Amino acid sequence: MKIEYNKLVRDKIPEIIKATGKSCKIRILKQNEYTEMLKKKLEEECNEYLESGETEEIADILEVLRALAVNSKATWDEIEVMRQEKVEKRGDFTSRVLLKWVD
């Protein structure tokens, strides 16, 4: 029974599928398609985390974010510098601050 997925998967997934005796069809995405599918994958992984709350889903989100960084021609180190600059200027989320209103 053939199941349609049409979604971005990790590089080793086709090998894993074949190792189980099943077959699959893949296609290498064009750059613009890849960018769009990465965005969809990020949404998918975020939704999975929101539904399950599982820490493993955070690892999946992080992997998609790393791919997005590379895809945008940024290194992970450059992204980390940007993150640190924002922390210095605006703080982080560790204090659990909820902004109720501003007058």
VENJOVEN-V402451 format. One line per field, one symbol per residue. ss: DSSP state (h for helix, s for strand, l for the rest). phi: phi as a letter, one per 30 degrees, with the letter a starting at -180 (. if undefined). burial: I if it has 24 or more other ideal C-beta (glycine too) atoms within 12 Angstrom, else O. Layout:
BEGIN
ss->???
phi->???
burial->???
END
This chain:
BEGIN
ss->llllllllllllhhhhhhhlllllllllllhhhhhhhhhhhhhhhhhhhhhhllhhhhhhhhhhhhhhhhhllllhhhhhhhhhhhhhhhlllllllllllll
phi->.dcdchbdbdedeeddddddiccacbbdddedddeddddddddedddddddcideedddddddddddddddcicdddddddddddddddbibcddidcddabc
burial->OOOOOOOIIOOOOOOOOOOOOOOOOOOOOOOOOOOOIIOOIIOOIOOOOOOOOOOOOOOIIOOIIOIIOOIOOOOOOOOOOOOOOOOOOOOOOOOOOOOOOOO
END
